[in-house]
Amino acid sequence: MTDTVAALDVGGTTIKAALLDEALVPLATLREPTARGADGEAVADQVARIIAELGEQAGPAAAAGVVVPGIVDETARVARFSANLDWRDVPFGEMLEARAGIPVAFGHDVRAGGLAEFRVGAGRGCTDAAFVAVGTGIAAALMLDGAVYSGGGFAGEVGHIDVGHGQPCGCGAAGCLEAIASAAAIARRYTERTGLPTDGAQQVVDAARLGDEAAAQVVAEALGGLAHGLGTLLTLLAPEVIVLGGGLFTAGDYVLEPVRKLLAARLTFQRMPELRVAELGDEAGRLGAGLLAFDALRR
């Protein structure tokens, strides 16, 4: 009898959950809106219930892996800050373990997604790599000498590298990569320039491909900002591979090739990394949560 784990990616709006076997095959899945509450109690109750429901569908889990956005201290199992969940210093790992009655590995959604890409996705086989997720925000998972590095939860915030545009960011600073190149920023900036509503960054990219000049300018500025931010990242850490994820990169070479050329043009002595598009899509966080749970069982 092999172990199974519950894997949950808790987002600001939706929880994606699955019971996974050791091959990371889902035996049962659930998806539902995320409960609200600044103290984390409502989400802890919800996650414990979901773990039980997965167990009823496909057998009890030996452990659980749960990941959330924000600043997460995996060692202390505390969510230091999560704007999407309205949390600050929530000891979620301890809270959930008390409710679920099984070991709980608690982590960060992007680092977990990176772990999955490094082990079973586009970054497999690498020892020094970065996974950069371009979504509502921009963050990175860093693998250094074969180990994912968290810096107490603060590492990888590449979205807040100053890329020089001078516009305000939600973090309180100005010039941040996230404020020009995130999916949310691309959609917002297109609407600001044209007055036209948009469903998201992909619609702006599609419009750019069809010759919309305003869309093309917004996308070009975003890709230029990404090249700037990635240049800073590789100057500091020299990853051999950078895996690029998020909906923006479903456009493939249309966005990847300009980033590659812009990044190469910025370099003087630095090693040019191989740029790869992520393979696991929006399943990366949940699969990473499962890997964290299996790692906890094997320690």
C-alpha positions as CSV (number, residue, x, y, z in Angstrom):
1,M,0.0,0.0,0.0
2,T,1.6,3.3,-1.1
3,D,1.1,6.6,0.6
4,T,-1.1,9.3,-0.7
5,V,-1.1,13.0,0.2
6,A,-3.5,15.9,0.1
7,A,-2.2,18.8,-2.0
8,L,-3.8,22.2,-1.8
9,D,-3.0,25.4,-3.6
10,V,-4.8,28.1,-1.6
11,G,-5.3,31.2,-3.7
12,G,-6.9,34.5,-3.0
13,T,-10.1,33.5,-4.8
14,T,-9.9,29.7,-5.3
15,I,-8.6,26.6,-3.6
16,K,-7.3,23.8,-5.9
17,A,-7.0,20.5,-4.1
18,A,-6.2,16.9,-5.0
19,L,-5.3,13.6,-3.4
20,L,-2.1,12.5,-5.1
21,D,-0.4,9.2,-5.3
22,E,3.4,8.9,-5.3
23,A,3.5,9.3,-9.1
24,L,1.6,12.6,-8.5
25,V,-1.4,11.2,-10.2
26,P,-4.7,12.8,-8.8
27,L,-7.0,10.2,-7.3
28,A,-9.6,12.8,-6.3
29,T,-9.9,16.6,-6.9
30,L,-11.8,19.5,-5.5
31,R,-12.0,23.2,-6.4
32,E,-14.0,25.8,-4.5
33,P,-13.9,29.5,-3.5
34,T,-11.5,30.5,-0.7
35,A,-13.0,31.4,2.6
36,R,-12.3,34.9,4.0
37,G,-10.9,35.9,7.3
38,A,-7.8,37.8,8.4
39,D,-7.0,35.3,11.3
40,G,-6.9,32.3,9.0
41,E,-9.3,30.3,11.1
42,A,-12.0,30.1,8.4
43,V,-9.5,28.9,5.7
44,A,-8.0,26.4,8.2
45,D,-11.5,25.0,8.8
46,Q,-12.1,24.9,5.1
47,V,-8.9,23.2,4.2
48,A,-9.3,20.5,7.0
49,R,-12.8,19.8,5.6
50,I,-11.5,19.5,2.0
51,I,-8.7,17.1,3.2
52,A,-11.4,14.9,4.9
53,E,-13.6,15.0,1.7
54,L,-10.7,14.0,-0.5
55,G,-10.1,11.1,2.0
56,E,-13.8,10.0,1.7
57,Q,-13.5,9.9,-2.1
58,A,-10.2,8.1,-2.4
59,G,-8.9,7.0,0.9
60,P,-7.2,8.9,3.8
61,A,-4.0,11.0,3.2
62,A,-0.9,10.3,5.1
63,A,0.1,13.9,5.0
64,A,-0.9,17.2,3.5
65,G,0.9,19.9,1.6
66,V,-0.6,23.4,1.6
67,V,0.7,26.5,-0.2
68,V,-0.4,30.1,-0.2
69,P,0.7,33.4,-1.8
70,G,2.7,36.1,0.0
71,I,5.6,36.0,2.3
72,V,5.8,32.5,3.8
73,D,8.3,31.2,6.4
74,E,8.3,27.5,5.6
75,T,10.5,26.6,8.6
76,A,8.2,28.4,11.1
77,R,5.2,27.4,9.1
78,V,3.9,31.0,9.3
79,A,2.3,33.2,6.6
80,R,4.2,36.4,7.4
81,F,2.1,38.5,5.0
82,S,-0.4,37.7,2.2
83,A,-2.2,40.6,0.7
84,N,-4.5,38.2,-1.4
85,L,-5.7,36.4,1.8
86,D,-5.5,39.5,4.1
87,W,-3.2,37.6,6.4
88,R,-0.3,38.8,8.6
89,D,1.7,36.4,10.9
90,V,-0.8,33.6,10.6
91,P,0.7,30.3,12.0
92,F,-1.3,28.3,9.4
93,G,0.8,25.1,9.4
94,E,0.2,24.6,13.2
95,M,-3.5,25.6,12.9
96,L,-4.1,23.2,10.1
97,E,-2.2,20.3,11.6
98,A,-4.3,20.6,14.8
99,R,-7.4,20.3,12.7
100,A,-6.4,17.7,10.1
101,G,-4.6,15.3,12.5
102,I,-1.9,14.5,9.9
103,P,1.5,16.0,9.2
104,V,1.2,19.3,7.3
105,A,3.9,20.8,5.1
106,F,3.2,24.5,4.6
107,G,4.8,26.6,1.9
108,H,4.7,29.3,-0.7
109,D,2.8,28.9,-3.9
110,V,5.5,30.1,-6.3
111,R,8.3,28.2,-4.6
112,A,6.2,25.1,-4.6
113,G,5.4,25.6,-8.3
114,G,9.1,26.0,-8.9
115,L,9.9,22.8,-7.0
116,A,7.5,21.0,-9.3
117,E,9.0,22.5,-12.4
118,F,12.5,21.7,-11.2
119,R,11.7,18.1,-10.4
120,V,9.1,17.0,-13.0
121,G,8.7,20.0,-15.3
122,A,10.7,22.2,-17.6
123,G,13.6,22.6,-15.1
124,R,14.2,19.0,-14.4
125,G,17.9,18.0,-14.4
126,C,19.1,21.4,-13.4
127,T,21.0,22.3,-10.2
128,D,20.9,26.1,-10.6
129,A,17.7,27.4,-11.9
130,A,14.9,30.0,-11.5
131,F,11.2,29.7,-12.0
132,V,9.6,33.1,-12.7
133,A,5.9,33.2,-12.5
134,V,4.3,36.1,-14.3
135,G,0.7,36.3,-13.1
136,T,-1.3,38.8,-11.0
137,G,2.1,39.6,-9.5
138,I,5.6,38.4,-10.4
139,A,7.7,36.2,-8.1
140,A,10.5,33.6,-8.5
141,A,11.5,30.3,-7.1
142,L,15.2,29.9,-6.8
143,M,17.1,26.6,-6.9
144,L,20.8,27.0,-5.9
145,D,23.1,24.0,-5.8
146,G,20.1,21.7,-6.1
147,A,18.1,23.1,-3.2
148,V,15.2,25.6,-3.3
149,Y,16.2,28.7,-1.4
150,S,13.6,30.7,0.5
151,G,15.6,33.3,2.6
152,G,13.1,33.0,5.5
153,G,10.3,33.6,3.0
154,F,11.6,36.8,1.5
155,A,13.7,35.4,-1.4
156,G,12.6,35.6,-5.0
157,E,10.6,38.8,-5.0
158,V,11.8,39.7,-8.5
159,G,8.6,41.6,-9.2
160,H,9.9,44.3,-6.9
161,I,13.2,44.9,-8.8
162,D,13.3,48.5,-9.9
163,V,13.4,48.4,-13.7
164,G,13.3,52.2,-14.1
165,H,9.9,53.1,-15.3
166,G,9.1,55.3,-12.3
167,Q,5.5,54.4,-11.9
168,P,4.1,53.5,-8.4
169,C,3.7,49.9,-7.3
170,G,1.2,48.5,-4.8
171,C,4.1,47.6,-2.5
172,G,4.7,51.3,-1.9
173,A,7.8,51.7,-4.0
174,A,8.1,53.0,-7.6
175,G,9.6,51.4,-10.8
176,C,8.9,47.8,-9.8
177,L,8.9,45.1,-12.5
178,E,5.5,43.9,-11.3
179,A,3.9,47.3,-12.0
180,I,4.7,47.1,-15.7
181,A,5.0,43.5,-16.6
182,S,2.6,41.4,-14.5
183,A,-0.5,40.1,-16.2
184,A,-2.6,42.5,-14.2
185,A,-0.4,45.5,-15.1
186,I,-0.5,44.6,-18.8
187,A,-4.3,44.6,-18.8
188,R,-4.6,47.7,-16.7
189,R,-2.1,49.7,-18.8
190,Y,-3.9,48.8,-22.0
191,T,-7.2,50.0,-20.6
192,E,-5.6,53.2,-19.3
193,R,-4.2,54.0,-22.8
194,T,-7.3,53.0,-24.9
195,G,-10.3,53.2,-22.6
196,L,-11.2,49.7,-23.7
197,P,-12.0,47.0,-21.1
198,T,-10.0,43.8,-21.3
199,D,-10.4,40.3,-19.9
200,G,-6.7,40.0,-19.1
201,A,-3.1,40.1,-20.5
202,Q,-3.7,37.3,-23.0
203,Q,-6.3,39.5,-24.7
204,V,-3.8,42.3,-25.0
205,V,-1.1,39.9,-26.4
206,D,-3.7,38.6,-28.9
207,A,-4.5,42.2,-29.9
208,A,-0.8,43.0,-30.3
209,R,-0.4,40.0,-32.6
210,L,-3.2,41.3,-34.8
211,G,-1.6,44.7,-35.2
212,D,-3.1,46.8,-32.4
213,E,-0.4,49.5,-31.8
214,A,-1.4,50.3,-28.3
215,A,-1.4,46.7,-27.3
216,A,2.0,46.1,-29.0
217,Q,3.5,49.0,-27.1
218,V,2.2,47.8,-23.8
219,V,3.5,44.3,-24.4
220,A,6.9,45.6,-25.6
221,E,7.3,47.7,-22.5
222,A,6.4,44.6,-20.4
223,L,8.9,42.4,-22.1
224,G,11.6,45.1,-21.9
225,G,10.9,45.3,-18.1
226,L,11.1,41.5,-17.8
227,A,14.5,41.4,-19.6
228,H,15.7,44.1,-17.2
229,G,14.5,42.2,-14.2
230,L,15.9,38.9,-15.4
231,G,19.2,40.5,-16.1
232,T,19.5,41.6,-12.5
233,L,18.5,38.1,-11.4
234,L,21.1,36.3,-13.5
235,T,23.8,38.8,-12.6
236,L,23.3,37.9,-8.9
237,L,22.7,34.2,-9.1
238,A,23.8,32.9,-12.6
239,P,21.1,30.3,-13.1
240,E,21.8,27.9,-16.0
241,V,18.0,27.8,-16.8
242,I,15.2,30.3,-16.2
243,V,11.7,28.7,-16.5
244,L,9.1,31.3,-17.4
245,G,5.5,30.6,-16.3
246,G,2.1,32.2,-16.2
247,G,-0.5,32.9,-18.8
248,L,1.6,35.5,-20.6
249,F,4.0,32.7,-21.8
250,T,1.2,30.6,-23.3
251,A,1.9,32.9,-26.3
252,G,5.2,30.9,-26.7
253,D,7.8,32.4,-29.0
254,Y,5.8,35.6,-29.6
255,V,6.8,36.7,-26.1
256,L,9.8,34.4,-25.4
257,E,11.9,35.4,-28.4
258,P,11.8,39.1,-27.7
259,V,12.7,38.5,-24.0
260,R,15.6,36.3,-25.1
261,K,16.9,38.9,-27.5
262,L,16.4,41.8,-25.1
263,L,18.1,39.9,-22.3
264,A,21.1,38.9,-24.4
265,A,21.5,42.5,-25.5
266,R,21.8,43.6,-21.9
267,L,24.6,41.2,-21.0
268,T,28.3,42.0,-21.0
269,F,30.2,39.3,-19.0
270,Q,27.2,37.3,-17.6
271,R,26.3,33.8,-18.7
272,M,23.2,33.7,-20.8
273,P,20.8,31.3,-19.3
274,E,18.6,28.9,-21.3
275,L,15.0,30.2,-21.3
276,R,12.3,27.6,-21.1
277,V,8.5,27.9,-21.0
278,A,7.0,26.2,-17.9
279,E,5.4,22.8,-18.6
280,L,3.0,22.4,-15.7
281,G,0.7,25.4,-16.1
282,D,-1.7,26.2,-13.2
283,E,-1.2,22.7,-11.8
284,A,2.4,23.6,-10.7
285,G,1.5,24.9,-7.3
286,R,-0.7,22.0,-6.4
287,L,1.8,19.5,-7.6
288,G,4.5,21.3,-5.6
289,A,2.3,21.1,-2.5
290,G,2.1,17.4,-3.0
291,L,5.9,17.1,-3.3
292,L,6.3,19.1,-0.1
293,A,4.0,16.6,1.6
294,F,5.9,13.6,0.3
295,D,9.2,15.2,1.3
296,A,7.8,15.7,4.9
297,L,6.8,12.0,5.0
298,R,10.3,10.9,4.0
299,R,12.2,12.9,6.5
